[in-house]
Amino acid sequence: MVTKISSGVKYIKNKDTLIAIILSSNFESDTINFFTPIHFSQQLGYMKRPKKYIIPPHVHKSVSREVHFTKEVLFIKSGKVRVDFYDDYQDYLESRILKQGDVILLAYGGHGFEMLEPSEIIEVKQGPYAGDEDKTRFEPISTDKIRLKD
């Protein structure tokens, strides 16, 4: 199920589990927006501020946080990428196309990617990276079974 909250934002869900949030390159708002639930260990937000707007200097306090699942944010700097979504049991759900300027937060479930054009991707996630302990790899869906959604 996909729920659009406004033009340019899509929530990819499997039953009650939020799998991903896609922020399209054409998203626009006149203010600050956060798209992630407050309990997520990785937050995704958008700000539009006018010229001369000031964010006062600040430092972030030391706050203990416990992270159980890695959430990652990908910025598509250039190119075109197909993302395939899977549930926690490695069952294929659906696929989406990401293009230059799109941002995706991957929250739960599994995912795989195919570069449809030469692509540059910037990734932000919690660290430190745990190597082989960080992920379980599995076989991708065959291309004849891809279900591409808008």
C-alpha positions in Angstrom: 0.0 0.0 0.0 1.2 3.5 -0.8 -0.1 6.6 0.9 0.8 10.0 -0.6 0.7 12.8 2.0 1.4 15.4 -0.6 2.8 15.8 -4.0 6.3 14.3 -4.1 6.2 12.2 -0.9 5.4 8.5 -0.9 5.3 6.1 2.1 5.9 2.5 1.0 4.2 0.1 3.5 3.8 -3.6 3.9 0.8 -4.1 6.1 1.6 -1.9 9.1 5.3 -1.8 8.5 6.8 1.3 7.0 9.4 0.0 4.5 10.6 3.3 2.9 9.9 7.0 2.4 10.6 8.5 -1.0 11.0 12.2 -1.3 10.7 13.1 -4.9 13.0 15.7 -6.5 9.9 17.8 -7.2 8.8 18.0 -3.5 8.3 21.6 -2.4 7.0 23.2 0.8 7.1 26.7 2.3 8.2 25.4 5.7 10.0 22.6 7.6 8.6 19.1 7.3 9.7 15.9 9.0 8.5 12.7 7.3 9.7 10.0 9.7 7.9 8.9 12.9 9.4 10.4 16.1 10.7 7.0 17.3 12.9 6.3 14.2 16.6 6.3 14.8 17.2 8.1 11.5 15.1 11.2 10.8 14.3 12.6 7.4 13.3 16.2 7.1 13.0 19.1 4.5 13.6 22.8 5.1 12.9 25.8 2.9 14.1 29.0 4.4 14.3 32.5 2.9 17.4 34.5 2.3 18.8 36.0 5.6 17.0 33.3 7.7 19.4 32.4 10.5 19.7 29.0 12.3 21.5 30.0 15.5 24.9 28.3 16.1 24.5 25.2 18.3 26.1 22.0 19.4 24.3 18.7 19.9 24.2 17.3 23.4 25.4 13.8 24.2 22.3 11.7 24.3 22.3 7.9 24.6 20.4 6.2 21.9 19.9 2.6 21.2 19.8 1.5 17.5 18.5 -2.0 16.6 18.1 -1.7 12.9 20.1 0.2 10.4 18.1 2.8 8.5 19.8 4.4 5.5 19.1 7.5 3.4 20.2 7.6 -0.2 20.5 10.8 -2.3 20.4 10.1 -6.0 23.0 12.6 -7.2 22.7 11.5 -10.8 21.3 8.8 -12.9 18.3 6.5 -12.6 18.0 3.6 -10.2 15.4 0.9 -9.7 14.9 -0.1 -6.0 13.3 -3.4 -5.3 11.5 -3.8 -1.9 11.3 -7.0 0.2 9.7 -7.8 3.5 11.7 -9.0 6.5 11.3 -12.6 5.2 13.0 -11.8 1.9 9.7 -11.9 0.0 9.5 -9.5 -2.9 6.9 -6.7 -2.6 7.3 -4.1 -5.4 9.8 -1.8 -7.2 10.1 1.9 -7.8 12.3 4.1 -10.0 14.4 6.8 -8.4 15.9 9.6 -10.5 18.4 12.5 -10.0 17.4 14.6 -7.0 15.2 11.9 -5.3 15.9 10.9 -1.7 14.8 7.7 -0.1 14.9 6.6 3.5 15.0 2.8 3.8 13.5 1.8 7.2 12.6 -1.8 7.4 12.5 -4.9 5.2 15.0 -5.6 2.5 16.0 -3.8 -0.6 18.1 -4.2 -3.8 19.1 -1.9 -6.6 19.7 -1.9 -10.3 21.4 1.0 -12.0 19.3 1.8 -15.1 21.8 4.6 -16.0 25.2 5.4 -14.8 24.4 6.7 -11.3 25.9 8.5 -8.4 24.4 7.8 -4.9 25.2 9.4 -1.6 24.4 7.2 1.4 23.9 8.3 5.0 23.3 5.7 7.7 24.2 4.9 11.3 27.6 3.6 12.1 30.0 2.1 12.6 29.6 -0.4 9.8 29.7 -3.9 11.2 30.9 -5.7 8.0 29.4 -9.1 7.4 27.5 -8.8 10.7 25.6 -5.8 9.4 23.4 -7.5 6.7 22.1 -10.8 5.3 22.4 -11.0 1.5 19.9 -13.0 -0.6 18.9 -13.7 -4.2 17.1 -10.9 -6.0 13.8 -11.2 -7.7 14.0 -12.3 -11.4 13.5 -9.5 -13.8 10.4 -11.1 -15.4 8.7 -10.8 -12.0 9.4 -7.1 -11.3 6.2 -5.2 -10.4 7.0 -1.5 -11.1 4.8 1.0 -9.2 4.5 4.8 -9.7 
